[in-house]
C-alpha cells in the first residue's frame, strides 16, 4: 500500500511539474534574456527518441556563443548559460576550492 502511494505521489508530482514547464515554455518571448541567454529565434519542434516533442530556440549567450537549445532547458535552469560558460564556471569553482585547501 505504501509503495503504491509513493509511486502515485511521484507520478502526480512529475505530471504537475511537466504542466508548469509547458506553461512556462509557452511564455518564452523572442528578445527576452533568461540568465545569460538571449532568445533570438523560435525554431522547429524537436522530437526525442521517446516521442516527446519539444520546441527549440536559437539563443545567444553573453559571451557571444550562439546555439540551439530546447525551451525547457532555458526555463528550468537556475542560471542558463552556454556550455563554454558552464565549463569556465566549473573551472573557477575548482580553482577556488584548491586555493581554500592551501
N, C-alpha and C positions, 0 to 999 in steps of 0.2 A: 504493500500500500504506500509506504513512504517513498519507495523507489519510483512508483508511478506518479506520485505527487511532484517529486523533484523533476522528473522528465517533463511533465506538463508545464511546470513553472518555467523551466528552461526554454521550452518552445514558445510559450506566451511572451516571455521577455524578449527573445530574439525576433518574434513577429512584430512586437511594438517597436523595437529598435529599428527594424528594417522599414517600418512605416514612417518613422520620424526621419530616417535618412532619405527616403523617397521625397518627403515633403521639402526637406532642406535642399536636396539636389535640384529640385524643380525651381528653386528660388535663386540659383546661381545666375548672376547678371553679368553680361559681357562688359568689360571695362572695370569691374569691381576688383578690389585687391583682398585676398584671403591669405593672411600670414605674409609670406614673401612672394606669393604668386599673384600675378595679374592675369585675369582671364581675357584672352584675345579673341577667341572664336569658338563657337559651338560646332562640333564635328558630328559625324555619323554615329549611330549606335554601334556598340561593340558587343558581340555575342561570345560569351565564355564557353569553354568546353562543356560545362554542366547545363548550358541552355539559358543562363541568366543574361539578360540584355542590359547593358549599361551605357549611359551617354558619355562620350569622350569630349574633351575640351582641349584646345590649344592654349597653353599658358606660358607666361614669361616670368622667370624668377628675377629677383632684384640684381643678381649677378650677371644677368643678360642671357642666360640659357633659356631657349625656347624648346618645349617638348609637349607631347600629347599625354594626357592623363585622364583618368576616369573621375567623374564628378564626385563620386562618393569619397575618393581619397582627398579631394580638396576640402570637403566639409568635415570629415571625421578626424583628420589630423589636428592636433592642438596647435602646431606651428608648421603649416605646409611650406615646403621648400623643395628645391630640386635635389637630385642625388649628390651632385657636386657639393652643394652647401651642407647636406647632411653629413657627408664624409668629412668635410672641413670641421664641422661642429664636433664630430666624434673624435677627431684627431686632437682638437684643442682640449676637449674634456679629458682625454687620456694624458696629455701633457700636463694639465693642471693636477691630475691625481698623482702623477710621478713626482712633480715638484713638491707636493704636500708630504710625500713619503720621505723626502730628503731632510 
